[in-house]
Amino acid sequence: MKNVTHSFVFLAHWPSAGSFGLNTDILATNLINLTVVVGVLIFFGKGVLKDLLDNRKQRILSTIRNSEELRRGTIEQLEKARIRLQKVELEAGEYRMNGYSEIEREKENLINATSISLEQLEKSKNETLYFEKQRAMNQVRQRVFQQAVQGALGTLNSCLNTELHFRTIRANIGILGSLEWKR
């Protein structure tokens, strides 16, 4: 970080009368740019990221609560189905002479339908949680990136002259463009 500070002090002492020097050490200039960008991201992004994650956590918790309520409702339906099953079994004793096999089929269908419904609800809950998590992570990434870039541009605009500002923007666009192509 001390080297970065010295680099900016060096920029402030450039002679305005004539010569313009170029730093040909690509590794040092990239390191400075990367250090500035990472520092700005950490400084400005940590509070925003914490707020976004807290909000997302609350949304996920409410989604989990809703899923739990749906699960309770399904359990209640299962209990009702069991009560209905008991009734069907009592009726089976009465209708045994007329059609024992028909009653057994009805019983199996009822159990299978309830089991399938319960499995579908559980699967739906898990998929919803997964997609909500993915969506939240993508939203947080987008917001942090946007705010970091805005903060970095604001800092750079206030600290750099026009020529150096344009060179820095072109270098950062090149870096971001190469990152996009790697994906």
C-alpha positions, 0 to 999 in steps of 0.5 A, spaced: 500 500 500 505 504 501 508 503 494 501 505 491 501 512 495 508 513 493 506 512 486 500 517 487 505 522 490 510 521 484 504 523 479 503 529 483 510 531 482 510 531 474 513 537 471 508 541 467 513 544 463 515 539 458 516 532 458 511 526 459 514 520 462 511 513 461 512 507 466 514 502 461 514 497 467 507 493 465 507 489 472 508 495 476 502 499 473 498 493 473 499 491 480 498 499 482 491 498 478 489 492 481 491 494 488 487 500 487 481 497 484 481 491 490 482 497 495 476 501 493 472 494 492 473 492 499 472 499 502 466 501 499 463 494 498 463 491 505 458 495 508 453 494 501 455 487 501 453 486 508 446 489 507 445 485 501 446 479 504 442 480 511 436 482 506 437 476 502 438 472 508 431 474 511 428 473 504 431 466 504 428 465 512 421 467 510 421 462 504 423 457 508 418 459 513 413 459 508 415 452 505 415 449 512 408 452 513 406 448 506 409 442 509 405 442 515 399 443 511 401 437 507 402 433 513 395 435 515 392 433 509 396 426 510 393 425 517 386 427 514 388 421 508 390 417 514 383 418 517 380 417 511 384 411 510 381 408 516 374 409 514 375 406 508 378 400 512 372 400 516 367 400 510 372 394 507 369 390 512 362 391 510 363 390 503 368 385 503 363 380 501 362 384 495 368 387 492 375 386 497 379 387 491 376 394 489 377 397 496 384 394 496 386 398 490 382 404 492 387 404 499 393 403 495 391 409 490 390 413 496 397 412 499 400 412 493 397 419 491 399 422 498 406 419 498 407 422 491 404 429 493 408 429 499 415 428 495 413 433 489 412 438 495 419 436 498 422 436 491 419 443 489 421 446 496 428 444 495 428 447 488 425 453 490 431 454 495 436 452 490 434 457 485 433 463 490 440 462 493 442 462 486 438 468 484 440 472 491 448 470 489 447 473 482 444 479 485 449 481 490 455 480 485 451 485 480 450 490 485 457 489 488 460 490 482 456 496 480 457 500 486 465 498 486 466 500 479 462 507 481 466 508 487 472 507 483 470 511 477 468 517 482 475 516 486 479 516 480 475 522 477 477 526 483 484 524 483 487 523 476 488 528 470 484 527 464 490 524 460 491 519 466 484 518 467 483 516 460 489 511 460 486 508 466 479 507 463 482 503 457 486 499 461 481 497 466 476 496 460 481 491 457 482 487 463 474 487 464 474 485 457 479 479 457 475 477 464 469 476 460 472 472 454 475 467 459 468 465 462 
